[in-house]
Amino acid sequence: MAKTCGASRWRRKATLASLLRRSLPGLRLNEHLAHDGESVFRHACKMGLEGIVSKRLGSRYRSGRSKDWLKFKNPEAPAVRREAEEDWGREQRR
């Protein structure tokens, strides 16, 4: 596996694209969108997607969680609703 820690964003994207070309169906690399996050999120919701994941543009990659990654969930997406119902059910059982 290629080591990409510390590599530029463009190099990481090229490496990922190369790996995904040989992957199973269902995985794909989304192109970089240079639009504001709110517009991208609204469009994703209109498409019925579960949400978007964004990364701070100038940040370096490092494994694990960091404040550089942001995840916004579409509350109307079936998977997100199911997740909320399961969380609510867990709270009721406590």
TALIN-V295419 format. One record per residue. RES is the residue in three letters. OMEGA is omega in whole degrees, 0 to 359 (999 if undefined). D_LAST is the distance of its C-alpha to the last C-alpha in Angstrom with 1 decimal. Layout:
res & omega & d_last
RES & OMEGA & D_LAST
RES & OMEGA & D_LAST
//
This chain:
res & omega & d_last
MET & 182 & 43.2
ALA & 176 & 44.6
LYS & 183 & 43.6
THR & 178 & 42.9
CYS & 180 & 41.4
GLY & 179 & 43.8
ALA & 179 & 45.6
SER & 179 & 46.2
ARG & 183 & 44.0
TRP & 178 & 46.9
ARG & 177 & 47.2
ARG & 180 & 43.5
LYS & 179 & 43.6
ALA & 178 & 46.8
THR & 180 & 45.3
LEU & 178 & 42.2
ALA & 179 & 44.4
SER & 179 & 46.5
LEU & 183 & 43.5
LEU & 177 & 42.1
ARG & 182 & 45.5
ARG & 186 & 45.1
SER & 177 & 41.4
LEU & 175 & 39.9
PRO & 179 & 40.0
GLY & 176 & 37.1
LEU & 178 & 37.2
ARG & 178 & 39.3
LEU & 175 & 40.3
ASN & 178 & 40.1
GLU & 177 & 43.0
HIS & 177 & 42.7
LEU & 182 & 42.4
ALA & 179 & 44.2
HIS & 178 & 42.7
ASP & 186 & 40.4
GLY & 181 & 36.7
GLU & 179 & 36.0
SER & 179 & 38.6
VAL & 180 & 37.4
PHE & 178 & 33.8
ARG & 180 & 35.1
HIS & 178 & 37.3
ALA & 179 & 34.6
CYS & 178 & 32.5
LYS & 179 & 35.6
MET & 181 & 36.0
GLY & 180 & 32.5
LEU & 181 & 31.4
GLU & 180 & 27.9
GLY & 180 & 29.1
ILE & 172 & 31.1
VAL & 182 & 31.1
SER & 178 & 33.7
LYS & 178 & 35.1
ARG & 190 & 37.2
LEU & 185 & 40.7
GLY & 185 & 42.4
SER & 177 & 39.7
ARG & 176 & 40.2
TYR & 169 & 38.0
ARG & 184 & 35.9
SER & 179 & 33.3
GLY & 181 & 29.6
ARG & 174 & 27.8
SER & 178 & 30.0
LYS & 180 & 30.4
ASP & 180 & 33.2
TRP & 177 & 31.0
LEU & 180 & 29.5
LYS & 179 & 27.3
PHE & 183 & 27.3
LYS & 176 & 25.4
ASN & 184 & 26.8
PRO & 180 & 24.2
GLU & 181 & 26.3
ALA & 182 & 26.4
PRO & 182 & 24.9
ALA & 180 & 23.2
VAL & 176 & 21.7
ARG & 179 & 20.5
ARG & 179 & 18.9
GLU & 180 & 17.2
ALA & 179 & 15.9
GLU & 179 & 14.7
GLU & 177 & 12.9
ASP & 180 & 11.2
TRP & 179 & 10.4
GLY & 178 & 9.1
ARG & 180 & 6.7
GLU & 182 & 5.5
GLN & 182 & 5.6
ARG & 183 & 3.8
ARG & 999 & 0.0
//
